[in-house]
Amino acid sequence: MEAWLAIALALAYAATNGFHDAANAIATLVATRGARPGHAIVLSAAFNLLGSLVIGTAVATTIAGIVSIDGRAAIGVIGAGLAGAVLWGLATWLAGLPSSSGHALVGGLVGAALADAGSGAIGWGGFDGWRPTGLVGVLVALAVSPVVGVALGFLLTRLLARALRRATRHVRGPIRGAEWAMSAMLSLSHGANDAQKAMGVIAAVLLADGRTGALEVPLWAKLACGAALTVGTALGGWRIVRTIGRGIVRLRQVDGLASQTGSTAVILAASAIGAPVSTTQVVASSVVGVGGGRGRWGHVRWSVVRAMGLAWVTTVPACAALGALALLLWRAAA
């Protein structure tokens, strides 16, 4: 029973991830009127599911390595960590703040593991070549990716401005088509990276429960996590779309293309090496970079950026506290 409750919480986490991170894959497409919301949802749903199925499970393995607890005790720790992440995801969604689902999961798992067995329960890790491992590797990946997002948003905006400086209105159609293509790729990369976070904890639960003999993700888990992401995006993503697409800086279609292209490059590269990153952070930071690339740092709504930054900084400790509290409740109810 414990195992199925933990798996249900993993799918709930994937749905709240859809509220936040999956919505960002289509935020600039909708905000720049490149697509109607319904069409964008269909596009995101198809490519999120595809990404969760076809681009390996390296990120899932990295996430599963954060907690180092043997036996069935791991089920309660993982379930409590997920509960903390889900509660935080819902709270920040209600506030319209683009919070990092990746940070929330890491914080929840770490808090529950520390409450269960102290620091020895954490897989600290680091790096195996380019591949991040354990808590240290995950935190480095989460910290570096927004910086790269800002840089690519800035650079691509400058390059597109130079390439299109003599363009006429006839380029609007091709730019809109390119926006669609890059939104599809961004959704694909999101499915490859963020769906794997839920997959990783499901794989760890199945292993701890003795249902599998190795840390592997079954097909049904891939399909379920992809579907939960899609449902979350459809039901709750528009609060975050408004913040990312319109709240940071006013975007044109060419700006949306620059943001989508830079974000896709960061997230696909991270997925290839098994680095869990936050689509929310990468897309939001790339939008800030776009504002700078247009020479309009003053037009960036820094109050919104500061609010998002505060949410990102507080996510890990807040979710750690929620995960620890959830573990106490989990043990009391067991």
Secondary structure as UniProt FT lines:
FT   HELIX           2..17
FT   HELIX           18..22
FT   HELIX           23..31
FT   TURN            32..33
FT   HELIX           37..54
FT   HELIX           58..64
FT   TURN            71..72
FT   HELIX           73..94
FT   TURN            95..96
FT   HELIX           101..117
FT   HELIX           118..121
FT   STRAND          126..128
FT   TURN            129..130
FT   STRAND          131..133
FT   HELIX           134..163
FT   TURN            164..166
FT   HELIX           169..171
FT   HELIX           172..208
FT   TURN            209..210
FT   HELIX           219..236
FT   HELIX           238..242
FT   HELIX           243..247
FT   HELIX           253..273
FT   HELIX           279..293
FT   TURN            294..295
FT   HELIX           297..299
FT   HELIX           302..333
//
